[in-house]
Amino acid sequence: MREPSILVTGGAGYIGSHVVKELLERTDRTVTIIDNLSTGTRERIAALETIAPQPGRIDFIEADLADFARIESIFRAHRFDALIHFAASIVVPESVQNPLKYYMNNTVNTTNLIRLANEYGVGRMIFSSTAAVYGEPEEVPVKETTKTAPINPYGMSKLMSERIIRDAAAANDRFRYAILRYFNVAGADMNGAEALEAIDPRIGQSFPDATHLIKIAAETALGKRPKMAIFGDDFKTPDGTGIRDYIHVDDLADAHLAALEYLQRGGASDIFNVGYGHGYSVREVIDVMKRVSGVDFVVEQAPRRAGDPAVLVSDNEKIRRTVGWEPRYDDLAKICKSALEWERKLP
Ligand SMILES: NC(=O)c1ccc[n+]([C@@H]2O[C@H](COP(=O)([O-])OP(=O)(O)OC[C@H]3O[C@@H](n4cnc5c(N)ncnc54)[C@H](O)[C@@H]3O)[C@@H](O)[C@H]2O)c1
C-alpha cells in the first residue's frame, strides 16, 4: 500500500490548480487529482508538474465523478487521508437553464464522493462552497450564521451538498470537514512576486465564457473585448456600483492548507467564510485595471442584472480566529495585475 495522499477533485481547474500548487510548494504531500477536463485543462496539469519540486508528487487521473465504479476503483487503489473537493459546474445563468445538470454534478456527485470517503476511511474533507448560498443576504458583512437563501440552482446545489456533508459527519465521528464559502475569487499565481512589475503567473483563470468582473476587465484591457459594461450604477453605494469582496486566488488556496492543518490538529468540523472582509466597487476595480494596464478601455453603462445585491462582503473573523488564516495579497492592484499578466499569456 502506498503512503496516504490527498485527493483533489477538480485540480485541473482554476482554484483547484492553485491549491495543488500550494500543496506541492509548501508541503511534502503527494496529490492525486481527479478531473474530467470539462472546464479544467491539461496545460494546468503540465504547469503543476513543472512546479512540483520532485517527480511523482502528482498523480493525474482523467475521470468523471459521475462514473461511480471508476471513482470507487480509484479509492480502492489509493490510500487517501484527505479530500479537497472542487469539481463542480459553476455558471449561475446555466444553472437556471439547466438545473438538473447542477444537482447531478454538484449535489449527487458530491454525495457519492462522501459515501466513498466514508467507506474508505478518508477522515477529512474540505469542500468548495460559495457566498451564493446566502442569496441576497439579510445583513452585511455576511457572517456564517447569516440566513442561507440561495436564489439560483447553483447556490442551492452547493447548500444541499453542505447539508449532506454535515449530516454524514454527524453520523461518523471519524469524518470531519471544513466547508469554505468563497466570496469573489480573482487573480492568478503570484509565483513569489512581491512587486507589481515582477508578477509572472504560471497558472490562472482560463474558463472561456467567464462572467467574472476582473477577468473581463483584463480581457478588455488587452483588446480581447472591444468594451465592457457596468451593470447598474444606481445601487446604494458611494459610487452607485455594486461592491464585492474580491479575494486573491493564492490567499484562497492558503485558506485550504490552513483548514487542512486545522482539521489535522483536531479542529472541529465547521463552516467558514473566505474573503477579505471588505470590498471594492465595480468602478474601483475598473479604475485599478486601467491603472495597472495603462489602457483607458471603453466602459459602458448597462441596467442592473436580476439578483445582484448592492454589497456582498464577508465577515472573515471566524476563519482568521479559528483556523489562523492570514491573507498575503489583500491588495486590489496585485489581484488585477496578476489577472492581467495571466490573461496576456492566454491565446
Ligand atoms: N470561481 C469562483 O469565483 C468561485 C466562487 C465560489 C465557489 N467556487 C467553487 O470553487 C470550485 C472550483 O471552481 P473554479 O472556479 O476553479 O472552476 P473550474 O471550472 O475552473 O474548476 C472546476 C473543475 O472541476 C472539473 N469537473 C467538473 N465536473 C467534474 C466531474 N463531474 N468530474 C470530474 N471533474 C469535474 C472541471 O474540469 C474543472 O477542472 C467549484 O466547486 C466552485 O463552485 C468558485
The ligand as an SDF file (V2000), in Angstrom:
LIG
                    3D

 44 48  0  0  0  0  0  0  0  0999 V2000
  -14.5150   30.8420   -9.2230 N   0  0  0  0  0  0  0  0  0  0  0  0
  -15.2010   31.3900   -8.2260 C   0  0  0  0  0  0  0  0  0  0  0  0
  -15.2830   32.6280   -8.1160 O   0  0  0  0  0  0  0  0  0  0  0  0
  -15.8760   30.5220   -7.1930 C   0  0  0  0  0  0  0  0  0  0  0  0
  -16.5910   31.1430   -6.1690 C   0  0  0  0  0  0  0  0  0  0  0  0
  -17.2040   30.3550   -5.2030 C   0  0  0  0  0  0  0  0  0  0  0  0
  -17.0720   28.9660   -5.2440 C   0  0  0  0  0  0  0  0  0  0  0  0
  -16.3860   28.3760   -6.2620 N   0  0  0  0  0  0  0  0  0  0  0  0
  -16.2780   26.9010   -6.2710 C   0  0  0  0  0  0  0  0  0  0  0  0
  -14.9120   26.5470   -6.4140 O   0  0  0  0  0  0  0  0  0  0  0  0
  -14.8080   25.3120   -7.1160 C   0  0  0  0  0  0  0  0  0  0  0  0
  -13.7900   25.4520   -8.2250 C   0  0  0  0  0  0  0  0  0  0  0  0
  -14.2070   26.4910   -9.1100 O   0  0  0  0  0  0  0  0  0  0  0  0
  -13.2880   27.0360  -10.2830 P   0  0  0  0  0  0  0  0  0  0  0  0
  -13.5360   28.4830  -10.4120 O   0  0  0  0  0  0  0  0  0  0  0  0
  -11.8920   26.5600  -10.0710 O   0  0  0  0  0  0  0  0  0  0  0  0
  -13.9630   26.3300  -11.5300 O   0  0  0  0  0  0  0  0  0  0  0  0
  -13.3200   25.4590  -12.7160 P   0  0  0  0  0  0  0  0  0  0  0  0
  -14.4170   25.1980  -13.6880 O   0  0  0  0  0  0  0  0  0  0  0  0
  -12.0730   26.1000  -13.2070 O   0  0  0  0  0  0  0  0  0  0  0  0
  -12.9170   24.1120  -11.9530 O   0  0  0  0  0  0  0  0  0  0  0  0
  -13.7940   23.0160  -11.7890 C   0  0  0  0  0  0  0  0  0  0  0  0
  -13.0120   21.7620  -12.1600 C   0  0  0  0  0  0  0  0  0  0  0  0
  -13.8090   20.6230  -11.9290 O   0  0  0  0  0  0  0  0  0  0  0  0
  -13.7620   19.7470  -13.0440 C   0  0  0  0  0  0  0  0  0  0  0  0
  -15.0170   18.9910  -13.0530 N   0  0  0  0  0  0  0  0  0  0  0  0
  -16.2820   19.4920  -13.1560 C   0  0  0  0  0  0  0  0  0  0  0  0
  -17.1700   18.4840  -13.1150 N   0  0  0  0  0  0  0  0  0  0  0  0
  -16.4610   17.3220  -12.9610 C   0  0  0  0  0  0  0  0  0  0  0  0
  -16.8210   15.9530  -12.8470 C   0  0  0  0  0  0  0  0  0  0  0  0
  -18.0930   15.5470  -12.9110 N   0  0  0  0  0  0  0  0  0  0  0  0
  -15.8280   15.0340  -12.7110 N   0  0  0  0  0  0  0  0  0  0  0  0
  -14.5300   15.4220  -12.6630 C   0  0  0  0  0  0  0  0  0  0  0  0
  -14.1290   16.6980  -12.7710 N   0  0  0  0  0  0  0  0  0  0  0  0
  -15.0930   17.6500  -12.9140 C   0  0  0  0  0  0  0  0  0  0  0  0
  -13.5680   20.6740  -14.2450 C   0  0  0  0  0  0  0  0  0  0  0  0
  -12.9980   20.0350  -15.3720 O   0  0  0  0  0  0  0  0  0  0  0  0
  -12.6380   21.7350  -13.6500 C   0  0  0  0  0  0  0  0  0  0  0  0
  -11.2810   21.3710  -13.7840 O   0  0  0  0  0  0  0  0  0  0  0  0
  -16.2140   24.9640   -7.5710 C   0  0  0  0  0  0  0  0  0  0  0  0
  -16.7310   23.9860   -6.7000 O   0  0  0  0  0  0  0  0  0  0  0  0
  -16.9700   26.2650   -7.4470 C   0  0  0  0  0  0  0  0  0  0  0  0
  -18.3270   26.0510   -7.1930 O   0  0  0  0  0  0  0  0  0  0  0  0
  -15.7800   29.1290   -7.2420 C   0  0  0  0  0  0  0  0  0  0  0  0
  1  2  1  0
  2  3  2  0
  2  4  1  0
  4  5  1  0
  4 44  2  0
  5  6  2  0
  6  7  1  0
  7  8  2  0
  8  9  1  0
  8 44  1  0
  9 10  1  0
  9 42  1  0
 10 11  1  0
 11 12  1  0
 11 40  1  0
 12 13  1  0
 13 14  1  0
 14 15  2  0
 14 16  1  0
 14 17  1  0
 17 18  1  0
 18 19  2  0
 18 20  1  0
 18 21  1  0
 21 22  1  0
 22 23  1  0
 23 24  1  0
 23 38  1  0
 24 25  1  0
 25 26  1  0
 25 36  1  0
 26 27  1  0
 26 35  1  0
 27 28  2  0
 28 29  1  0
 29 30  1  0
 29 35  2  0
 30 31  1  0
 30 32  2  0
 32 33  1  0
 33 34  2  0
 34 35  1  0
 36 37  1  0
 36 38  1  0
 38 39  1  0
 40 41  1  0
 40 42  1  0
 42 43  1  0
M  CHG  2   8   1  16  -1
M  END
$$$$
